[in-house]
Amino acid sequence: MTSVTYDTPIAPPSRLLLMAEGRALWEAAASVAWWPLLRLAPRGDGHAVLVLPGLVASDASTGLLRRYLKYRNYDVHGWGQGRNLGPRPGVEKGMVDLLKKLADQSGQKVSVVGWSLGGVYARMLAASHTDEVRDVITLGSPFVGSGHATNAWRIYESVSGQNADDEQRWSQVRPTPSVPTTSIYSRTDGVVAWQCSLEKSGPHTENIEVLASHLGLGFHPAVLFALADRLAQPEGEWKPFEGSRLGPWVYPKPAERE
């Protein structure tokens, strides 16, 4: 078992891993090549899915992911706030308003998928608006350890004007959401230390490990398949992901956190 707690010192990914982030282009091409096989993933029930982008990214970055989920029969929405420059004034209210709007329009809870910083937001939404959130799926999102355990903290502080170790915000993100929660992470992530993305095992939580770059998590074929599988579960009937049948080169056995 990997022993990681909220106070465990975690170093950012190595410079070598950061330089290897360029492989995201190959991961995007792989999803296009594997599109026929991705069609074998379970289809959804049409419920709304809100997709939140990562730091300095916009809805354009989640375009392929949202297209795929729409193809798998979901009512998919981007966040609609331009580039994600951190929790600036009005950002959280904009997400809450959109979440409530989607829930009111459908009469159902909304699944929230967040990439990197977008996953941090997703956990915040689940903590404060449980009645509107069906489940949370994060992609390479840091919610354990220090806000400086990434190679993006300087950019975050520069564009947001916020301290990466703002304890008030971390206190909203660290607790495990009370809704089904999946953390998808990669040990070869060059931006966020993978230990920062480990969720505690529980009756409605899980970690899914993939072999991907941080910048490729939003369109890596293994991630897309896992997303479709997780979102297709009937509400109230959550079960852990069974990735072992596809082999360790697709879904390695995930680490655990105490």
C-alpha positions in Angstrom: 0.0 0.0 0.0 1.3 3.5 -0.9 1.3 5.5 2.3 0.3 9.0 1.5 -1.5 11.4 3.8 -2.5 15.0 3.6 0.7 16.0 5.4 3.1 13.7 3.5 5.8 15.8 1.7 5.4 15.2 -2.0 7.9 16.5 -4.6 6.7 17.7 -8.1 7.3 15.4 -11.0 10.8 15.3 -12.4 12.0 17.5 -15.2 12.3 14.4 -17.4 8.6 13.6 -16.9 7.7 17.2 -17.6 9.7 17.2 -20.9 7.9 14.0 -21.8 4.5 15.7 -21.8 4.9 16.2 -25.5 3.6 12.7 -26.0 0.1 14.0 -25.5 0.0 14.5 -29.3 0.5 10.8 -29.8 -2.2 10.0 -27.2 -4.7 12.2 -29.1 -3.9 10.4 -32.3 -4.3 7.0 -30.5 -7.8 7.9 -29.5 -8.7 8.6 -33.2 -7.1 5.3 -34.2 -8.9 3.4 -31.4 -12.3 5.1 -32.0 -14.0 2.0 -33.4 -13.0 0.1 -30.2 -14.1 3.0 -28.0 -17.6 2.4 -29.4 -17.7 -0.8 -27.4 -17.9 1.2 -24.1 -21.3 1.2 -22.4 -23.8 3.7 -23.5 -25.3 6.2 -21.1 -28.8 7.1 -19.9 -28.7 10.6 -21.3 -28.1 12.4 -18.0 -26.2 15.7 -17.9 -22.4 15.8 -17.6 -20.5 18.9 -16.8 -16.9 18.9 -18.0 -14.4 21.4 -16.3 -11.1 22.2 -18.0 -7.6 22.4 -16.4 -5.5 25.4 -15.6 -5.2 28.1 -18.4 -7.2 25.7 -20.6 -10.7 26.4 -22.1 -13.6 24.2 -23.3 -11.6 23.7 -26.5 -9.2 21.4 -24.6 -12.1 19.1 -23.6 -13.6 19.1 -27.1 -12.7 15.5 -28.0 -13.7 14.2 -24.6 -17.1 16.0 -24.7 -17.7 14.8 -28.3 -17.0 11.2 -27.2 -19.4 11.4 -24.2 -22.1 13.0 -26.4 -21.6 10.1 -28.8 -22.1 7.7 -25.9 -25.5 9.3 -25.2 -24.9 12.0 -22.5 -26.1 15.6 -22.4 -22.6 17.1 -22.2 -21.7 20.7 -21.3 -18.5 22.7 -21.1 -18.1 25.2 -18.4 -18.5 28.2 -20.6 -16.2 30.6 -18.8 -13.3 30.9 -21.3 -9.8 30.1 -20.0 -9.5 28.6 -16.5 -7.4 31.2 -14.7 -8.1 29.9 -11.3 -10.7 30.7 -8.7 -11.1 34.4 -9.6 -14.1 36.4 -8.4 -17.3 35.0 -10.1 -15.8 31.7 -11.3 -17.3 29.5 -8.6 -20.7 31.2 -8.8 -20.7 30.7 -12.5 -20.1 26.9 -12.1 -22.7 26.7 -9.3 -25.3 28.5 -11.5 -24.6 26.2 -14.4 -24.8 23.1 -12.2 -28.1 24.1 -10.8 -29.5 25.1 -14.2 -28.6 21.6 -15.7 -30.1 19.8 -12.7 -33.3 21.9 -12.8 -33.7 21.4 -16.6 -33.2 17.6 -16.5 -34.8 17.0 -13.1 -31.7 14.8 -12.4 -28.4 15.0 -10.7 -25.4 16.0 -12.8 -22.1 14.1 -13.2 -19.1 16.4 -13.0 -15.8 15.5 -14.8 -12.8 17.7 -14.1 -9.4 17.7 -15.6 -6.5 18.8 -13.3 -7.7 22.1 -11.7 -11.1 21.3 -13.1 -11.2 18.3 -10.9 -10.4 20.4 -7.9 -13.5 22.5 -8.8 -15.5 19.3 -9.2 -14.8 18.2 -5.7 -15.7 21.7 -4.4 -19.0 21.5 -6.2 -19.7 18.0 -4.7 -18.9 19.3 -1.2 -21.2 22.3 -1.3 -24.0 21.1 -3.7 -24.4 17.3 -3.0 -28.1 17.4 -4.0 -27.2 18.4 -7.6 -24.1 16.2 -8.1 -24.5 12.5 -9.2 -20.8 11.6 -9.2 -17.3 13.1 -9.5 -14.6 11.9 -11.9 -11.2 13.7 -11.8 -8.3 13.4 -14.2 -4.9 14.1 -12.8 -6.3 16.4 -10.2 -4.3 17.4 -7.0 -6.2 17.1 -3.8 -3.6 15.5 -1.5 -0.4 17.0 -0.1 0.8 20.6 -0.8 -0.3 22.9 -3.6 3.3 23.2 -4.5 3.7 19.5 -5.4 3.1 20.3 -9.1 5.0 21.9 -11.9 2.2 24.3 -12.5 2.0 26.1 -9.1 3.9 29.2 -10.3 1.5 29.6 -13.3 -1.5 29.1 -11.0 -0.3 31.8 -8.6 0.6 34.1 -11.5 -2.8 33.9 -13.3 -5.1 33.5 -10.3 -3.5 35.8 -7.8 -4.0 33.1 -5.2 -1.7 31.2 -3.0 -1.3 27.6 -4.2 -1.4 26.5 -0.5 -4.5 28.4 0.4 -5.7 26.3 3.4 -9.3 27.5 3.2 -9.7 26.2 -0.3 -7.8 23.0 0.4 -10.1 22.3 3.3 -13.0 22.1 0.7 -11.1 19.8 -1.6 -9.4 17.3 0.6 -12.3 15.5 2.2 -13.7 12.7 0.1 -17.0 13.7 -1.5 -20.1 12.0 -0.3 -21.0 11.0 -3.8 -19.4 8.2 -5.9 -15.9 9.5 -6.7 -13.3 8.2 -9.2 -9.7 9.6 -9.5 -8.0 8.7 -12.8 -4.2 9.4 -12.5 -0.9 8.4 -14.1 2.5 7.7 -12.5 4.1 9.3 -15.6 2.2 12.6 -15.1 4.7 15.4 -15.7 2.7 18.2 -14.2 1.0 16.9 -11.1 2.7 14.4 -8.7 0.6 11.2 -9.0 0.5 10.8 -5.2 -1.5 14.0 -5.1 -4.3 12.3 -7.0 -4.8 9.2 -4.7 -8.2 8.9 -3.1 -8.9 6.8 0.0 -10.5 3.5 -0.8 -14.1 3.3 0.4 -17.6 2.0 -0.5 -18.0 4.7 -3.2 -14.5 5.7 -4.1 -11.7 4.4 -6.3 -8.5 5.1 -8.1 -7.9 4.2 -11.8 -4.3 4.2 -13.0 -3.5 4.7 -16.7 -0.2 5.2 -18.6 -0.6 8.7 -19.9 0.8 12.2 -19.8 -1.0 14.9 -17.9 -1.7 16.9 -21.0 -3.1 13.8 -22.7 -5.5 12.6 -20.0 -8.4 14.4 -21.6 -8.1 12.3 -24.8 -6.2 9.2 -23.9 -8.2 6.1 -25.1 -7.9 4.3 -21.8 -9.3 7.4 -20.0 -12.2 7.8 -22.4 -13.2 4.2 -22.0 -13.0 4.4 -18.2 -15.1 7.6 -18.3 -17.8 6.0 -20.4 -17.8 2.9 -18.1 -18.1 5.0 -14.9 -20.8 7.4 -16.2 -22.9 4.5 -17.5 -23.6 3.1 -14.0 -27.2 3.5 -12.9 -27.6 6.0 -10.2 -27.5 4.3 -6.8 -25.8 1.2 -8.2 -22.1 2.2 -8.1 -19.5 -0.5 -8.4 -15.7 -0.3 -8.7 -14.1 -0.3 -12.1 -13.0 -3.7 -13.5 -10.0 -2.8 -15.6 -7.9 -5.9 -15.0 -9.6 -7.8 -17.8 -7.9 -5.4 -20.3 -4.5 -6.0 -18.9 -1.9 -4.1 -16.9 -0.6 -2.2 -19.9 -4.0 -0.5 -20.2 -5.0 -0.3 -16.6 -2.1 -1.0 -14.1 -3.1 -2.0 -10.6 -3.7 1.3 -8.9 -1.9 2.4 -5.7 -3.8 2.9 -2.5 -3.7 5.6 0.1 -4.0 5.1 3.8 
